[in-house]
Amino acid sequence: MATFISVPLKKSSEVDLVKPLSKFVTATYPPGEEQTEYLRAVEELNKLRKSALGRPLDKHESSLEILLRYYDQLCAIEPKFPFPELCLTFTWKDAFDKGSLFGGSVKLALASVGYEKTCVLFNVGALASQIASEQNLDNDEGLKTAAKFYQLASGAFAHIKDTVLSALNREPTMDISPETVGTLSQIMLSQAQEVFVLKATADKMKDAIVAKLANQAADYYGDAFKQCQYKENLPKEVLPVLAAKHCMMQATAELHQSALANQKKKFGEEIARLQHATELVKTAASRYDEYVNVKDLSDKINRALTAAKKDNDFIYHDRVPEVKDLEHIGKASLVKATAVQTPLSQKFSDLFEKMVPMAVQQSVSAANSRKADTVNRLIGSMREATNLCNGVLASLNLPAALEDLSGDAVPQSILEKSRAVVQQGGLQSIEQLIKDLPELLQRNREILDESLKMLDDEETTDNELRAKFNQRWSRTPSGDLYKPLRAEGNNFRSVLDKAVQADQVVRERYTAHCEMIALLCKPENELSAAIPSANPAKTLQGSEVVNVLRAQLAQLDEVKREREILEGEVKSVTFDMTTKFLTALAQDGAINEEALTASELETRYGSHTQRVQQNLRRQEELLSQIQVSHQEFSALKQSNSEANNREEVLKKLASAHDNYIEISSNIKEGTKFYNDLTEILLKFQNKCSDIVFARKTERDELLKELQQSIAREPSAPSFNVPSYQSNTPAPASGGPTPAPRTVFTQQQPQAKPQPPARPPPPNITPQAASTSAPISTPVAPSSTNPPPVAPPTGPSQAQGPPYPTYQGYPGYYQMPVAYNPYAYGQFNMPYMPYQAQGQAGYPGGPPAQQTYPYPQQPPQQQPYYPQQ
């Protein structure tokens, strides 16, 4: 009875995990101990896959342990690597397909780690079923192990049923389709229940319990049989085994329930149940004897039935009820599909334990972006305030106006600004930086264009093949797959366009101030000569207005220094959101990055934001006071054209210094931006190159499969060959041979005379009929008839049914036919004696009879041929 079904393993093609995963590690993590550790882990992962899938596995728990470890590792790394971007293609063959046209695709290649997990889990269930089938069910340990692994297999297949469609996002092969794995899960559960029936029987448990367990097993097998009826891809022996097991488990339940009836003194019920059990066993033995062995169970039931009948006939005389009147046997299930919860292996340790999931990495990246926006906003507002302050002071010619009371010397502030410009490289450094910007821009444009061109070329090829093969080209369209990459490329192009506009603004500003910047770069004597002189304003020295202005300017300088300190503090704030994101992911299964980041930013930068706002308000108040004081200073100051010209030049020099600092900073930032963007675009190019290469590999494999599929297809639909073209057996020896259709080279006449009716065949003796006669060549007819064309030796095309020609027809040629009374009427043709001109009749032929001259016809004779 112990015939159990096991599932074959799926086979996978070799995949190199090292190259794409290592490339991601080196691109994501900086060189160091962490990167080295992850690269070593990638090598170990590749070795683990080869151990799990690259060699035949023994039917032992150690082999299953390797599969479980690899499955757990896949589950662990799936959220940590961007597998859709890596385009790792996994190829698996159908477990039940033997190379025929049935059972779905021979193999399927998908760039999906979910597909890899599904197929590995299928092998977990398959190997567990094989290990369970190898157990010795004669001892308790073997029974426990078998039940454990059958339930594990059932759980693995059930998990695939629930997840395969979402994991693949396309139609799977037949072996992992929800219908097939659902059936396999039910079969494994049935076998686990049967093992518990065997264990309960071995443990000599109560008959009521064993009956319920066996009845439940029969019910499970019945469900499995119903699900399996239309699964053409499963092995042919599965269906009869399930049917036989259903009968045997039901018979077992009836056997033990009969014992329970005996205990309750219900001897008629006992016999009825044993008779029903006998019928079930006979059904299994007669129909499925080659698949299961029912002898032991049959002998046991027969012995019990013989003893029960004997006792009832001689002692109890209890009435035997009908089977339909018997009480239904209860059910008791002791099995349950083992839920798939990672880790499945007790010895699992994550090779990438320190690597955070991609969701956390993306959340950290988004948090860093929000942090950068906050820092840039604070620093930008402070720098904008500084530029505003410098602009206002330059328009008022402060503090140069206070320092230029003599009217002929270069103000100290102008000299300091001149030295600052010279120290930073002067005009030449800016010109060189501006000259380098177009080259950097062009390099980035070329990288981006080349990356998008690779996508365009591959997508064009994919569309051409899709138009050629239509439904056969079943892989994901390149246009859909490349949408994220194209969006990323468009974003890069938009960034470059904005950068070009920013570069143009910087150039225009440089053009507007380059003359004054060049003047600032000159020595002090040349600078002094270039500044117009004016009458001294020494009368204003020591005045109250000048003192107030100087005090206000000193306060303004203090505000600016406070801003510089505040900017440094804002830049120095550091924090890591990784831990908080990991905690949120573990607790909630998702990360609310925006809320968590906003809360952390408020905590870290809340006080700095308040201080910046206070600083800006203080500067605004001081600038208002300085403008009022400067009006009073200008009113007291002696005004003339020379003084105005001098003040205007000093204003331009001060403004040139401020613009030089800003332009230099902008160009340096632009240069850094282009260099950083180059690295990002190179990574984008590598990503495009990898996915295009993976798509080409997938395309080549799919083309190969399509070629094989097309080669296996029939060239034309099946059709029925006409009966007259089939190779029918020759007629009996001596029978009439039908004459072939005669073909003429000239056109037949339109009107044909009606042939005369045939006379009946003559009466001859069997001896005469059996006498053989030599066949002589018929004499050619008159020359008025065209010569016939010889019939072809091979079968002709669309040849009609044979029929004879008749005397009187143009082109009549009668074929010699010997008479055979046993074959007469076989072809619905009357016998016609043949005699050529000047030739004697056949030996043994009938005596000469009176002929009917044409066109005379016997009035009493009906024609043998049917009339139209």
CORLIN-V929647 format. One record per backbone hydrogen bond with DSSP energy under -0.5 kcal/mol. CO is the residue of the C=O (numbers start at 1). NH is the residue of the N-H. E is the energy in kcal/mol with one decimal. If there is no record, write none. Layout:
co->CO nh->NH e->E
co->CO nh->NH e->E
This chain:
co->1 nh->3 e->-2.5
co->2 nh->4 e->-0.6
co->11 nh->93 e->-2.8
co->15 nh->17 e->-0.9
co->16 nh->20 e->-0.5
co->17 nh->21 e->-1.5
co->18 nh->22 e->-2.6
co->19 nh->23 e->-2.0
co->20 nh->24 e->-1.8
co->21 nh->25 e->-2.2
co->22 nh->26 e->-2.7
co->23 nh->27 e->-1.7
co->24 nh->28 e->-1.8
co->25 nh->29 e->-2.8
co->30 nh->35 e->-0.5
co->32 nh->36 e->-2.2
co->33 nh->37 e->-2.2
co->34 nh->38 e->-2.0
co->35 nh->39 e->-2.4
co->36 nh->40 e->-2.0
co->37 nh->41 e->-1.9
co->38 nh->42 e->-2.0
co->39 nh->43 e->-1.6
co->40 nh->44 e->-1.9
co->41 nh->45 e->-2.3
co->42 nh->46 e->-2.1
co->43 nh->47 e->-2.0
co->44 nh->48 e->-2.4
co->45 nh->49 e->-2.1
co->46 nh->50 e->-1.9
co->47 nh->51 e->-2.2
co->48 nh->52 e->-2.0
co->49 nh->53 e->-2.9
co->49 nh->54 e->-0.6
co->50 nh->54 e->-1.6
co->58 nh->60 e->-2.3
co->60 nh->63 e->-0.6
co->60 nh->64 e->-1.6
co->61 nh->65 e->-2.2
co->62 nh->66 e->-1.3
co->63 nh->67 e->-1.7
co->64 nh->68 e->-2.6
co->65 nh->69 e->-2.3
co->66 nh->70 e->-2.2
co->67 nh->71 e->-2.4
co->68 nh->72 e->-2.7
co->69 nh->73 e->-2.4
co->70 nh->74 e->-2.2
co->71 nh->75 e->-2.2
co->72 nh->76 e->-1.9
co->73 nh->77 e->-2.3
co->74 nh->78 e->-1.7
co->75 nh->79 e->-0.5
co->77 nh->80 e->-1.2
co->77 nh->81 e->-1.4
co->79 nh->358 e->-7.2
co->81 nh->83 e->-2.0
co->82 nh->85 e->-1.1
co->82 nh->86 e->-1.7
co->83 nh->87 e->-1.6
co->83 nh->88 e->-0.6
co->87 nh->89 e->-0.6
co->88 nh->90 e->-0.6
co->90 nh->110 e->-2.3
co->91 nh->13 e->-2.3
co->92 nh->108 e->-2.6
co->106 nh->94 e->-2.6
co->108 nh->92 e->-2.2
co->110 nh->90 e->-3.0
co->110 nh->112 e->-1.4
co->112 nh->116 e->-1.4
co->113 nh->117 e->-2.4
co->114 nh->118 e->-2.2
co->115 nh->119 e->-2.3
co->116 nh->120 e->-2.4
co->117 nh->121 e->-2.5
co->118 nh->122 e->-1.9
co->119 nh->123 e->-2.0
co->120 nh->124 e->-1.9
co->121 nh->125 e->-2.3
co->122 nh->126 e->-2.7
co->123 nh->127 e->-3.0
co->124 nh->128 e->-2.2
co->125 nh->129 e->-2.0
co->126 nh->7 e->-0.5
co->126 nh->130 e->-1.9
co->127 nh->131 e->-2.6
co->128 nh->132 e->-2.3
co->129 nh->133 e->-2.0
co->130 nh->134 e->-1.1
co->131 nh->134 e->-0.5
co->132 nh->135 e->-1.2
co->135 nh->137 e->-0.8
co->136 nh->139 e->-1.0
co->139 nh->143 e->-1.8
co->140 nh->144 e->-2.3
co->141 nh->145 e->-2.4
co->142 nh->146 e->-2.5
co->143 nh->147 e->-2.4
co->144 nh->148 e->-2.2
co->145 nh->149 e->-2.4
co->146 nh->150 e->-2.4
co->147 nh->151 e->-1.9
co->148 nh->152 e->-1.8
co->149 nh->153 e->-2.6
co->150 nh->154 e->-2.4
co->151 nh->155 e->-2.3
co->151 nh->338 e->-2.0
co->152 nh->156 e->-2.3
co->153 nh->157 e->-2.4
co->154 nh->158 e->-2.3
co->155 nh->159 e->-2.3
co->156 nh->160 e->-1.9
co->157 nh->161 e->-2.1
co->158 nh->162 e->-1.5
co->159 nh->163 e->-1.4
co->160 nh->164 e->-2.6
co->163 nh->167 e->-2.1
co->164 nh->168 e->-1.9
co->165 nh->169 e->-2.4
co->173 nh->176 e->-0.9
co->174 nh->177 e->-1.0
co->177 nh->181 e->-2.4
co->178 nh->182 e->-1.7
co->179 nh->183 e->-1.8
co->180 nh->184 e->-2.5
co->181 nh->185 e->-2.5
co->182 nh->186 e->-1.8
co->183 nh->187 e->-2.3
co->184 nh->188 e->-2.5
co->185 nh->189 e->-2.0
co->186 nh->190 e->-2.1
co->187 nh->191 e->-2.3
co->188 nh->192 e->-2.1
co->189 nh->193 e->-2.1
co->190 nh->194 e->-2.2
co->191 nh->195 e->-2.1
co->192 nh->196 e->-1.7
co->193 nh->197 e->-1.7
co->194 nh->198 e->-2.3
co->195 nh->199 e->-2.4
co->196 nh->200 e->-2.6
co->197 nh->201 e->-2.3
co->198 nh->202 e->-2.6
co->199 nh->203 e->-2.5
co->200 nh->205 e->-2.5
co->201 nh->204 e->-1.2
co->206 nh->210 e->-2.3
co->207 nh->211 e->-2.7
co->208 nh->212 e->-1.8
co->209 nh->213 e->-2.5
co->210 nh->214 e->-2.8
co->211 nh->215 e->-2.5
co->212 nh->216 e->-2.1
co->212 nh->332 e->-1.3
co->213 nh->217 e->-2.2
co->214 nh->218 e->-2.6
co->215 nh->219 e->-2.0
co->216 nh->220 e->-2.5
co->217 nh->221 e->-2.7
co->218 nh->222 e->-2.3
co->219 nh->223 e->-2.2
co->220 nh->224 e->-2.5
co->221 nh->225 e->-2.6
co->222 nh->226 e->-2.2
co->223 nh->227 e->-2.2
co->224 nh->228 e->-1.8
co->225 nh->229 e->-0.8
co->226 nh->229 e->-0.6
co->228 nh->231 e->-1.6
co->230 nh->232 e->-1.1
co->231 nh->234 e->-0.8
co->235 nh->238 e->-1.5
co->236 nh->240 e->-0.7
co->237 nh->241 e->-1.6
co->238 nh->242 e->-2.4
co->239 nh->243 e->-2.3
co->240 nh->244 e->-2.7
co->241 nh->245 e->-2.8
co->242 nh->246 e->-2.2
co->243 nh->247 e->-1.9
co->244 nh->248 e->-2.6
co->245 nh->249 e->-2.8
co->246 nh->250 e->-1.8
co->247 nh->251 e->-2.4
co->248 nh->252 e->-2.5
co->249 nh->253 e->-2.3
co->250 nh->254 e->-2.3
co->251 nh->255 e->-2.4
co->252 nh->256 e->-2.3
co->253 nh->257 e->-2.2
co->254 nh->258 e->-2.0
co->255 nh->259 e->-1.5
co->256 nh->260 e->-1.7
co->257 nh->261 e->-2.1
co->258 nh->262 e->-2.2
co->259 nh->263 e->-1.9
co->260 nh->264 e->-1.3
co->261 nh->266 e->-3.2
co->262 nh->265 e->-1.6
co->265 nh->267 e->-1.0
co->266 nh->270 e->-1.9
co->267 nh->271 e->-2.0
co->268 nh->272 e->-2.4
co->269 nh->273 e->-2.4
co->270 nh->274 e->-2.2
co->271 nh->275 e->-2.7
co->272 nh->276 e->-2.2
co->273 nh->277 e->-2.5
co->274 nh->278 e->-2.4
co->275 nh->279 e->-2.2
co->276 nh->280 e->-2.2
co->277 nh->281 e->-2.4
co->278 nh->282 e->-2.5
co->279 nh->283 e->-2.2
co->280 nh->284 e->-2.2
co->281 nh->285 e->-2.6
co->282 nh->286 e->-2.6
co->283 nh->287 e->-2.1
co->284 nh->288 e->-2.1
co->285 nh->289 e->-0.6
co->288 nh->291 e->-1.5
co->288 nh->292 e->-1.8
co->292 nh->294 e->-0.6
co->294 nh->298 e->-2.9
co->295 nh->299 e->-2.9
co->296 nh->300 e->-2.1
co->297 nh->301 e->-2.2
co->298 nh->302 e->-2.7
co->299 nh->303 e->-2.4
co->300 nh->304 e->-1.9
co->301 nh->305 e->-2.7
co->302 nh->306 e->-2.7
co->303 nh->307 e->-2.3
co->304 nh->308 e->-2.4
co->305 nh->309 e->-2.7
co->306 nh->310 e->-2.3
co->307 nh->311 e->-2.4
co->308 nh->312 e->-2.5
co->309 nh->313 e->-2.9
co->310 nh->314 e->-2.1
co->311 nh->315 e->-2.4
co->311 nh->316 e->-1.4
co->312 nh->317 e->-3.1
co->319 nh->321 e->-0.7
co->322 nh->325 e->-0.8
co->323 nh->326 e->-1.5
co->339 nh->341 e->-1.0
co->345 nh->348 e->-0.9
co->350 nh->353 e->-1.0
co->352 nh->355 e->-0.8
co->357 nh->361 e->-2.7
co->358 nh->362 e->-3.2
co->359 nh->363 e->-2.0
co->360 nh->364 e->-3.1
co->361 nh->365 e->-2.4
co->362 nh->366 e->-2.5
co->363 nh->367 e->-2.8
co->364 nh->368 e->-2.8
co->365 nh->369 e->-2.0
co->366 nh->370 e->-2.2
co->367 nh->371 e->-2.6
co->368 nh->372 e->-2.7
co->369 nh->373 e->-2.2
co->370 nh->374 e->-2.3
co->371 nh->375 e->-2.7
co->372 nh->376 e->-2.9
co->373 nh->377 e->-2.3
co->374 nh->378 e->-2.3
co->375 nh->379 e->-3.0
co->376 nh->380 e->-2.8
co->377 nh->381 e->-2.1
co->378 nh->382 e->-1.9
co->379 nh->383 e->-2.7
co->380 nh->384 e->-2.5
co->381 nh->385 e->-1.9
co->382 nh->386 e->-2.0
co->383 nh->387 e->-2.6
co->384 nh->388 e->-2.3
co->385 nh->389 e->-2.5
co->386 nh->390 e->-2.7
co->387 nh->391 e->-2.4
co->388 nh->392 e->-2.5
co->389 nh->393 e->-2.5
co->390 nh->394 e->-2.6
co->391 nh->395 e->-2.2
co->392 nh->396 e->-1.5
co->393 nh->398 e->-2.9
co->394 nh->397 e->-0.9
co->397 nh->401 e->-3.3
co->399 nh->402 e->-0.6
co->399 nh->403 e->-1.7
co->400 nh->404 e->-1.7
co->402 nh->405 e->-0.5
co->405 nh->537 e->-4.1
co->407 nh->534 e->-2.8
co->411 nh->415 e->-1.9
co->412 nh->416 e->-2.3
co->413 nh->417 e->-2.1
co->414 nh->418 e->-2.3
co->415 nh->419 e->-2.4
co->416 nh->420 e->-2.1
co->417 nh->421 e->-2.0
co->418 nh->422 e->-2.2
co->419 nh->423 e->-2.4
co->420 nh->424 e->-1.3
co->421 nh->426 e->-2.1
co->422 nh->425 e->-1.6
co->425 nh->428 e->-0.5
co->425 nh->429 e->-1.0
co->426 nh->430 e->-1.0
co->427 nh->431 e->-2.3
co->428 nh->432 e->-2.4
co->429 nh->433 e->-2.0
co->430 nh->434 e->-2.8
co->431 nh->435 e->-2.0
co->432 nh->436 e->-1.6
co->433 nh->437 e->-1.1
co->434 nh->438 e->-0.6
co->436 nh->440 e->-1.9
co->437 nh->441 e->-2.5
co->438 nh->442 e->-2.7
co->439 nh->443 e->-2.2
co->440 nh->444 e->-1.9
co->441 nh->445 e->-2.3
co->442 nh->446 e->-2.3
co->443 nh->447 e->-2.0
co->444 nh->448 e->-2.3
co->445 nh->449 e->-2.8
co->446 nh->450 e->-2.4
co->447 nh->451 e->-2.0
co->448 nh->452 e->-2.3
co->449 nh->453 e->-2.1
co->450 nh->454 e->-1.7
co->451 nh->455 e->-1.4
co->452 nh->456 e->-2.4
co->453 nh->457 e->-2.8
co->454 nh->458 e->-2.1
co->455 nh->459 e->-2.4
co->456 nh->460 e->-2.3
co->457 nh->461 e->-2.1
co->458 nh->462 e->-2.4
co->459 nh->463 e->-2.4
co->460 nh->464 e->-2.2
co->461 nh->465 e->-2.3
co->462 nh->466 e->-2.3
co->463 nh->467 e->-2.3
co->464 nh->468 e->-1.6
co->465 nh->469 e->-2.7
co->466 nh->470 e->-2.0
co->469 nh->472 e->-2.0
co->470 nh->473 e->-1.2
co->472 nh->474 e->-1.9
co->477 nh->481 e->-2.1
co->478 nh->482 e->-2.5
co->480 nh->483 e->-0.8
co->482 nh->486 e->-3.1
co->483 nh->487 e->-2.5
co->484 nh->488 e->-2.2
co->485 nh->489 e->-2.7
co->486 nh->490 e->-2.9
co->487 nh->491 e->-1.9
co->488 nh->492 e->-2.2
co->489 nh->493 e->-2.3
co->490 nh->494 e->-2.3
co->491 nh->495 e->-2.3
co->492 nh->496 e->-2.3
co->493 nh->497 e->-2.2
co->494 nh->498 e->-2.2
co->495 nh->499 e->-2.2
co->496 nh->500 e->-2.2
co->497 nh->501 e->-1.8
co->498 nh->502 e->-2.3
co->499 nh->503 e->-2.5
co->500 nh->504 e->-1.9
co->501 nh->505 e->-1.9
co->502 nh->506 e->-2.1
co->503 nh->507 e->-2.2
co->504 nh->508 e->-2.3
co->505 nh->509 e->-2.1
co->506 nh->510 e->-2.5
co->507 nh->511 e->-2.6
co->508 nh->512 e->-1.9
co->509 nh->513 e->-1.4
co->510 nh->514 e->-1.4
co->513 nh->517 e->-2.3
co->514 nh->518 e->-2.5
co->515 nh->519 e->-1.7
co->516 nh->520 e->-2.1
co->517 nh->521 e->-1.2
co->519 nh->522 e->-1.2
co->523 nh->527 e->-2.4
co->524 nh->528 e->-2.8
co->525 nh->529 e->-2.1
co->526 nh->530 e->-1.6
co->527 nh->531 e->-0.9
co->530 nh->532 e->-0.5
co->537 nh->540 e->-1.7
co->538 nh->541 e->-1.2
co->540 nh->543 e->-2.0
co->543 nh->547 e->-1.7
co->544 nh->548 e->-2.4
co->545 nh->549 e->-2.6
co->546 nh->550 e->-2.4
co->547 nh->551 e->-2.2
co->548 nh->552 e->-2.5
co->549 nh->553 e->-2.7
co->550 nh->554 e->-2.1
co->551 nh->555 e->-2.0
co->552 nh->556 e->-2.3
co->553 nh->557 e->-2.3
co->554 nh->558 e->-1.9
co->555 nh->559 e->-2.0
co->556 nh->560 e->-2.1
co->557 nh->561 e->-2.5
co->558 nh->562 e->-2.2
co->559 nh->563 e->-1.8
co->560 nh->564 e->-1.9
co->561 nh->565 e->-2.1
co->562 nh->566 e->-2.5
co->563 nh->567 e->-2.7
co->564 nh->568 e->-1.9
co->565 nh->569 e->-2.1
co->566 nh->570 e->-2.4
co->567 nh->571 e->-2.1
co->568 nh->572 e->-1.6
co->569 nh->573 e->-0.7
co->570 nh->573 e->-0.8
co->577 nh->581 e->-2.5
co->578 nh->582 e->-2.6
co->579 nh->583 e->-2.3
co->580 nh->584 e->-2.3
co->581 nh->585 e->-2.5
co->582 nh->586 e->-2.3
co->583 nh->587 e->-2.2
co->584 nh->588 e->-2.9
co->584 nh->589 e->-0.6
co->584 nh->590 e->-0.7
co->585 nh->589 e->-1.2
co->590 nh->592 e->-0.5
co->591 nh->593 e->-1.4
co->592 nh->596 e->-2.2
co->593 nh->597 e->-2.8
co->594 nh->598 e->-2.4
co->595 nh->599 e->-2.1
co->596 nh->600 e->-2.0
co->597 nh->601 e->-2.8
co->598 nh->602 e->-2.0
co->599 nh->603 e->-1.7
co->600 nh->604 e->-2.4
co->601 nh->605 e->-3.0
co->602 nh->606 e->-1.3
co->605 nh->609 e->-2.2
co->606 nh->610 e->-1.6
co->607 nh->611 e->-2.1
co->608 nh->612 e->-2.3
co->609 nh->613 e->-2.1
co->610 nh->614 e->-2.2
co->611 nh->615 e->-2.3
co->612 nh->616 e->-2.4
co->613 nh->617 e->-2.1
co->614 nh->618 e->-2.3
co->615 nh->619 e->-2.2
co->616 nh->620 e->-2.2
co->617 nh->621 e->-2.0
co->618 nh->622 e->-2.1
co->619 nh->623 e->-2.7
co->620 nh->624 e->-1.7
co->621 nh->625 e->-2.0
co->622 nh->626 e->-2.7
co->623 nh->627 e->-2.2
co->624 nh->628 e->-1.7
co->625 nh->629 e->-2.5
co->626 nh->630 e->-2.5
co->627 nh->631 e->-1.5
co->628 nh->632 e->-1.5
co->629 nh->633 e->-2.3
co->630 nh->634 e->-2.7
co->631 nh->635 e->-1.8
co->632 nh->636 e->-1.6
co->633 nh->637 e->-1.6
co->640 nh->644 e->-2.2
co->641 nh->645 e->-2.6
co->642 nh->646 e->-2.5
co->643 nh->647 e->-2.6
co->644 nh->648 e->-2.2
co->645 nh->649 e->-2.1
co->646 nh->650 e->-2.3
co->647 nh->651 e->-2.0
co->648 nh->652 e->-2.1
co->649 nh->653 e->-2.4
co->650 nh->654 e->-2.3
co->651 nh->655 e->-2.7
co->652 nh->656 e->-2.6
co->653 nh->657 e->-2.0
co->654 nh->658 e->-1.9
co->655 nh->659 e->-2.6
co->656 nh->660 e->-2.4
co->657 nh->661 e->-2.3
co->658 nh->662 e->-2.0
co->659 nh->663 e->-3.3
co->660 nh->664 e->-2.8
co->661 nh->665 e->-2.0
co->662 nh->666 e->-2.7
co->663 nh->667 e->-2.7
co->664 nh->668 e->-2.1
co->665 nh->669 e->-2.4
co->666 nh->670 e->-2.4
co->667 nh->671 e->-2.7
co->668 nh->672 e->-2.5
co->669 nh->673 e->-2.6
co->670 nh->674 e->-2.5
co->671 nh->675 e->-2.2
co->672 nh->676 e->-2.8
co->673 nh->677 e->-2.6
co->674 nh->678 e->-1.9
co->675 nh->679 e->-1.5
co->676 nh->680 e->-1.9
co->677 nh->681 e->-3.0
co->678 nh->682 e->-2.2
co->679 nh->683 e->-1.9
co->680 nh->684 e->-2.2
co->681 nh->685 e->-2.7
co->682 nh->686 e->-2.4
co->683 nh->687 e->-2.4
co->684 nh->688 e->-2.4
co->685 nh->689 e->-2.8
co->686 nh->690 e->-2.7
co->687 nh->691 e->-2.3
co->688 nh->692 e->-2.3
co->689 nh->693 e->-2.4
co->690 nh->694 e->-2.6
co->691 nh->695 e->-2.3
co->692 nh->696 e->-2.3
co->693 nh->697 e->-2.4
co->694 nh->698 e->-2.6
co->695 nh->699 e->-2.7
co->696 nh->700 e->-2.6
co->697 nh->701 e->-2.1
co->698 nh->702 e->-2.4
co->699 nh->703 e->-2.6
co->700 nh->704 e->-2.1
co->701 nh->705 e->-2.3
co->702 nh->706 e->-2.5
co->703 nh->707 e->-2.4
co->704 nh->708 e->-2.1
co->705 nh->709 e->-2.6
co->706 nh->710 e->-3.0
co->707 nh->711 e->-2.3
co->708 nh->712 e->-1.5
co->709 nh->713 e->-0.9
co->710 nh->713 e->-0.5
co->722 nh->725 e->-1.5
co->722 nh->726 e->-0.6
co->723 nh->726 e->-0.9
co->726 nh->728 e->-1.8
co->732 nh->735 e->-2.2
co->736 nh->738 e->-0.6
co->739 nh->803 e->-0.8
co->743 nh->789 e->-1.5
co->762 nh->764 e->-0.6
co->765 nh->769 e->-2.2
co->766 nh->770 e->-2.2
co->767 nh->771 e->-0.8
co->768 nh->771 e->-0.6
co->774 nh->776 e->-0.6
co->782 nh->785 e->-1.6
co->789 nh->743 e->-0.5
co->796 nh->799 e->-0.7
co->806 nh->809 e->-2.0
co->809 nh->812 e->-1.4
co->820 nh->823 e->-0.6
co->820 nh->824 e->-0.7
co->823 nh->826 e->-1.9
co->825 nh->828 e->-0.7
co->829 nh->825 e->-0.7
co->836 nh->839 e->-1.7
co->842 nh->845 e->-1.8
co->851 nh->853 e->-0.7
co->853 nh->856 e->-2.0
co->858 nh->861 e->-0.6
co->860 nh->862 e->-0.5
